[in-house]
Amino acid sequence: MLSIYKRELRTYFYSPLAYVLSGIFVLVFALNFLSQVMSVSGISRFVFGGQLYFASFFLVMLIPILTMRTFAEERRAGTEVLLMTSPVSVPQIVIGKYLAALTVFLTMTACSLIFPAIISIKGHLFVSIAVSGYIGFILLGMVFVAFGLFTSSITESQIIAAVLGCISLFVLLIMDQVKHFTTGFIRKVLNSISVYEHYKEFVQGVISLQDVVFFLSIAGMFLALIILIIEKRRWSQG
């Protein structure tokens, strides 16, 4: 697993992709940060949770681009067969690729820490909200990265993987808005399965074990699906 992780990480950082995505992420984060500071008439009144909530919408486009090549490129280039006939097990392959993509995401997230640092120096930072917000942001990213790998595992085209990932994550966003037009049981169901509904708790400063388990379970589910898909291809080719 470690060898897969290192290989994938080198692929990310030896190409412009990780740096371009990180640069775009920080730029958009900075522009929204400045906009929010101006809208509240000063940094002293700035609440960082809203900034992280906005950043989560940007992940809908960012993460599928980050993960689009993980499995799709292996299939297109014909190297997946070599990978699957290696001594490394399928779960190790999947987890290694997942951790590499997650490391890039965490690196991008770490770049944004400069903004709460600025708030703490120039104004007043609500530390509990910032900490819980980042925990939620990372958990949300874990789910999105797992889903991005899933879309990459079902196609040979990086473009299709990215587009499918963006559309699917956008549907999750729309679903969170649709619930406002429903009532009763349907609304309860949508609330319970909405990733953004669970994420809102974190950006409001609330860390709930139920929400943590929700995100970890969803990420684990997609990783399990990827393993099943790869195992099926492995047996069909064997």
N, C-alpha and C positions, 0 to 999 in steps of 0.2 A: 504493500500500500504506500509506503514511504517513497519508493522509487517512482510510482505513478504520480504522487503528489508533487515531487520535485520536478519531474518532467513537465507536468502541466503548468507549474508555476513559472518555469523557465520560458515556456511557450508564451505565456501572458506578458512577462516582463522583458523578453527579448524582442517583442514586437511593439509597435506603437499603440496597440489597442488599450492596454491598461492605462497608459499615460494620457491618451486622448480622452478616454471616458472619465478618468479622475479629474482632468482639467475642466471638462464640460460640467461635471458634477459640482466642483468647487465654484466655478463661475456662476452657474445658475443659483447655487446656494447663496453666494455673496450678493448677487443682484436682488434676490428676494429678501435677504437680510437687511440690505440698505433700504429697500422699499418699506419693510415692516417698521424699521426704526423711524423713518420719516413719518409714517402714518400714525404712530403713537406719540409724536412730538418729543422724541428724545430717547436715548438708549436706557435711561434710568427707569423707564416704565415698560421696557421690553420684556415679554414673557416668551421664553425660548421654545416652549412646547408647540406653539403654532408654527414655528419655523420647521420643526421636524415633521409636523403633519403635512406641510406643503411638500417637503422633500420626498415623502413617501409616494406621492403621485408621480414624481419624476422617475422613480424606480420602475414604474410600469414600462417605460421605454428603455431605460438603461440596462436593467438586468437581462432581458432577452438578448440584447446585443452582446453582452458580456459572455453569455453561456451558449450562444448559437453554434459555436464550432466544436464543443466538447465531444459529442458523439457523431454529429452529422458529418464533420470533416473526416473522421476516421473511416466512416462507411464510404464516403465519396472517393477517398484516396485508396481504399482497399486495404488499409492497415488495421482495420478492426479485427480481421481474421487472425492476423499475427498476434494481436493483443489478447484475443480470447483463447489462443492456443498456448499462451505463456503459462508459467507455473502460478501466476497471480490469479486468485479467485475473482469471480465477478463482483461480489460485494466489495472486495478490496479495490477493484478498479473503479467502481462507482463512488465509493467513499473518498478515494484519492482525488478523483476529478472534482467531486463536490467540495472538498476542503480547499483545493487550490482556487476554485472560483470564489469560494467564501472568503479566502484570504485577501483576494483582490478587492472584494466588496468592503471588507473591514478596513483595508488600507485607505480606500476612498472615504469611508466614514471617519476615520481618524483624522484625515485632512480637514474635516469640518470643525474639529475641536477648537480651532483658532477663534471661532465666533463666540462660543460661550466664554472663552478666555477674555476676549475683548469686553464682553458685557460685565464680567466680574471686575475688570480693571476700571472701566469707565462708568459703570452703573451698579446695579444690584442684580446678581444672578440668583434665581430661585433654584438652588442646587438640587433639591429633591425632584423638581419637575424635569430638570435637565438630565439627571441620572436615569430616572424612570423612562423618560422619553427616548434616550439612547438605547436603553435595554429593549424597549418595544421596537425601535427602529431596526436593531440588529436581528431580533426575532422575526420581524416582518421580512427582512432581507434573506434570512435563512429559508423561509418559505418560498420566496420568489426565486432564489437561486435553485432550489430543488425543483421547482416547476420549470424553470428555464432548461435545466438538464433533461427533464422529462420530455419537453417538446423537441429537444435536439436528438433524443434517442429514438424518436419515431419517424425521422425523415433523413434523407441523405443531403438535403439542401440547407445550407446555413441561412439563406434568406427566408425560406419557408419556416424554419425553426424560429427565427427572430420575429417574423410577422405573426405567426401563430401564437407565440408567447405574448407579444404586445396586445393582440386582440383579446386573448383569454384573460390577461390581467386587467385589461380595460373593462371587460365584462364584470369582473369582481368589483371594480369601482362603481360601475353603473348599478349593480345589484344593491350596493350600499345605499344608493340614492332612491332606488325603486321602493324600498321598504317604507319610505315616508308617505307613499300613496296607498299603503295597505294597512289593515287593522287586524286585531285579534290573533288567531293562531298563525296565520301566514307571516305576519310581522315578527312574531316570536321566533319562528323558524329562520327567517332571514337574518335576524339579529344574532342568532346562535351560530350561524355558519359564515357570517360576514367577517372577513379578516380585518376590515377597517373598524368595525364596531369594537372588536377586541383591542385593536391598536389604540383607539381613542382613549381607553382607560390609562394607558401608559403616558400619553402626552399630556394628560390631565394630572399626572403625578401619582397615579394609583398602580401599584404592582400587585397583581392577583395571581395566585398559584394556578387558578383555573385558566387564566389567559395564557400563562407560560406553557402549561400543558397543551393547550389548544394549538399554539404555534408549533411546538416541538412535534406534536402528533401529525399535523398536516405535512410538515417537512419530511418526517419519517415515512409517511404514507407514500409520498411521491418517490422517495428514494427506493422504497420497496417495490413500487411499480416499475421503476427503471431496471432494477435487478431482475425482475421477472421477465421483462422485455428482452434484456440482453441474454439471459439464460435460455430463453426460447430460441433466439437466433443462434446461440452457441450449439444447442442440441440439433437444430435443423441443419446446420452446416457440418455437424460432426457425423 
